[in-house]
Amino acid sequence: MKLSLVPAADQVPDLQVLSRVDELLRLAIEVGGIGIFETDLKQKRTRFSPQLCAILGLPVGTEMSSEAAWQFVHEADRVAMRCNVEAAAKSIHRGRWSGVHRLRRADGKILWVSAHGRRVYRKTRKGLHPVRSMGVIIDITHLKETEDALRESELRLRFALEAAQMGTFVADMTASEASIDALGARLFGLPEETRFISADLLRKRIPLEDLNTSDAKKKRLVEQNEAYHHEFRLQMTDGSERWLSTHADVRSNRIFGLSFDITPRKQADAQLRESEERLRIATSGAALGIFEWDVDSDQARWENERMYEIFGRLHADGALSKKQFVDSYLHPDDAYDFNSALTAACQSRSGFHTTVRIRRGDNTERWLQIDGAIHMSTAGNFSRLVGVMADITERKKLEQRTKELSECLVTIQEDERQRIAQELHDSTAQLLVAAGLNLMGLRPQQGLSSDTVKLWDDTETCLQEAMRELRVFSYLMHPPALESDGLCLTLQQYVDGFSKRSGLAVKARLNTRLDQLPSHLQRTLLRIIQEALSNVHRHAAASQVVVDTRFVADRLHLIVSDNGCKGEGLDQRSAFKPGRGITGMTARVNQYDGQLRIDSGSYGTTIHIVVPVRANRDRAPRAADVNYAHSRKHFEKTQAINEEIKSVLRDMRGQIDQLRRFNV
């Protein structure tokens, strides 16, 4: 019997089909990167397809022992994969197994693969016997990395939502019911395990005004695919009200969104509006103008009508930039102080404060006080100035008038002191001298009893003491040596005399430049030192006093310090009358634009006075038009003192006549 090597006609199509299937299978393996392995279970050898060799990083045609092939399985997955294969051999699936495991390439790189395999059995007398194991390996590393990244992204999103207290929801296009998460349930005031919420129940808890707005936005979302954002109030079960902000959009014919609690922000907004309203009322009542200036653009914004009133401008004219303000309105003499105050505020990042003059368009001059807060940019640069402006022209006029009156009062006091001292020296002192001479002529030289002699001596002593006190009083009121000897010698003589009269140890450190000061300033310094030493004697309970004068740059520093323990008597609350004590010193210091500071404590009291020298070198105190009735009163007081002295002299003459009769 001969066998034909030519296939039968009915077998040709089957071979062609098999060929096409085989070609398609080969193409699928190449395109899909599917690796194939085959293990001879008897010889325990494993062969790899070219695709699997490429996956494992091996040369094409690699063949090795089965145990060596197992070493390509990651050590963490090797036991599990062996158990999976062995368990499949005993199952009803006749050795079919699959799993997702890690492989370690020849170069050490880790791959994730999907493995599928089966055993091939041969029929024997004892039953089916496994002879081969075949399988495919598919590299799914990219898929696993994508899954891990997605999982991490979802985890980060969940953490972010929890940190921001944002709840998510999903609903169909009708939005009749929504699926929510635990945070969403908490925001809506529901138990955290709630996962679905009815739109009808939720709508009952939203005010009608917010609900109507929400419906209009939802309609635009569904019909026009316009993103939904709405802030609404929600009535909670405990009766409180919560503000929620909701954002939503349409994806895959479903509505996805999130909600978060904005109640604190809404409460802060309400408080801010109330604060702004109170500020508006306060600034309106105080006639304050509010402004904001942007540094980079040099553009200003005036927040209220008062700013336009201060500068005499119309709304149509607009606000002033800094350049316009400095060039067209700011007084030239105040430009340096304005810029210095602005620079200092920027450097220290503290509040801005200055007082300047402006000249308006109608040629009127106004005084302005400007206070503001410096705002820094994220880069740490000065970006904005927000502040208020007040027209203090009337206050400045009152201050100037007060200063002039204070100066005039001090000038009048000096004039009256000089007049009284001159009157006492020219009139009263001469009368006392004449009375002393007359008394000496009337005293008998003999025949006087001891009592009579004592009476004559007491009378002469009283008269001499009255003359001495009168000289001292006249000297203190107007030291004649000030004009001839200068301030240093006059002060030293006064300090020495004060030390003897009071018993205080007084040390004076005097700078010879004092004698070069204007006479009116020398006289003022003398009066200040007299007041200071007098206060120490009356209030400080001190034993030592130091008078120190120093010149620092163009300023004179006068320091009077003591070791007393009652310095509190020197503060402005003490009952000093105008022209005496601290009030008198303050008036004299202000007369020359100086500064006075008092430091008191258990160590004693220090009076520190600073007076500008150059600014007052050619300046005399102003004696503006003042009612000189005060001067007349001082003159009348002097006359009254003279009358009292004359009365004393008459009494003395009476005593002399009595002595004369007694002698007779």
Buried (B, 14 or more C-beta within 10 A) or exposed (E): EEEEEEEEEEEEEEEEEEEEEEEEEEEEBEEEEBBBBBBBBEEEBBBBBBBBBBBBBBEEEBEBEBEEBBEBBBEEBBEEBEEBBEEBBEEEEEBBBBBBBBBBEEEEEEBBBBBBBBBBBEEEEEEEEBBBBBBBBBBBBEEBEEEEEEEEEEEEEEEEBEEEEBBBBBBEEEBEBBBBBBBBBBBBBBEEEBEEBEEEEBEEBBEEEBBEBBEEBBEEBBEEEBEBEBBBBBBEEEEEEBBBBBBBBBEEEEBBBBBBBBBEEBEEEEEEEEEEEEBEEEBEEEEBBBBBBBBEEEBBEBBBEBBBEBBBBEEEEBBBBBEBBBEEBBBEEBEEBBBEBBEEBBEEEEEBEBBBBBBBEEEEEBBBBBBBBBBEEEEEEBBBBBBBBBBBBEEBEEEEEEBBEBBBBBBBBBBBBBBBBBBBBEBBBEBBEEBBEBBEEBBEEEEBEEEBEEBBEEBBEEBEEBBEEBBEBBBBBBBBEBEEBBBBBBBBBBBEBBBEEBEBEBEBEBBEBBBEBBEBBBBBBBBBBBBBBBBBBEBBBBEBBBBBBEEEEEBBBBBBBBBBBBBBBBEEEBEBEEBBBBBBBBBBBBBBEBEBEBEBEEEBBBBBBBBBBEEBEEBEBEBEEBEEEBBEEBBEEBEEBBEEBEEBBEEBBEBBEEBEEEBE
